[in-house]
Structure formats: C-alpha cells, structure tokens
C-alpha cells in the first residue's frame, strides 16, 4: 500500500494510540487493529462511517 507508512508500525499495529488509532492520513483507515475486542471493532467502523459521512455531506 503506497502512502500507508504513517498508519501502521513495524509490527502491523496502528501508530496512533487509542482512541484515535482508526484514522490515518490520505484517506486511509485502520479498523479493528487496536487489540481491544469486538466492541472496539464496532466503534472503529462507526467512527469511520461517521467521518466519511461528514466528508461527503459538506
């Protein structure tokens, strides 16, 4: 993935700390990699959907 260097560390986990780990730069999202279970997966997906909705509804 080009331009994804800012999103994941060398171990494959998000560089950003929880709770802002889901949003990367250049329109990349990192959903479900926080190692906090199914609840975090759902909240990551909701945060991503809300962010995209806000971008297209402007």
N, C-alpha and C positions, 0 to 999 in steps of 0.2 A: 504494500500500500504506500503510495507516494504521499509525502507530507504527514505521515502518521507518527513521526518520531517524537512529536510533542505529546502524544496521547498515552503511550504505554512505556513502562520502564523495561529494563533488560530481562526481567522475569515474566513479562507479559501482563503485568497488572497496571492499573491506571496510575499515572504520575500524580494527578490531583488527589488530594485527600478527601475522604467522606465529609460532607455530603455533596461536594461539588465535583466528584470524580466522573460523572456521567457526560460532562460537556467538554469537548476538545475544541481545538481551533480548526478553521477552514471547513466548518460544517460536518465534522466527524463527531460521532457519539460513541460512548463506551458503556453499553448497557449490560448489567449483570455480572460485572467482573470485580465487584467490591468485596467478595467473600463474606457477605453478611446474610445469605439465605434468600429465600423466595420473596420475603417482604421487600427487600432492597431491589430485587429484580423488578417487581411491580412498580415501585416508586421511581426507579430509573426510567422505565418505559413511560410512565405518566409524565415525568419531568421532560422527557424528550418530546413526547407528543404535544405537551403544552408549549414548549419552546418553538417547535415547528409551526403550530397554530398561530402563535403570536407573530412569527415572521411573515406568514402569508396573509394575515388579516390586517396588516398595516396599510 
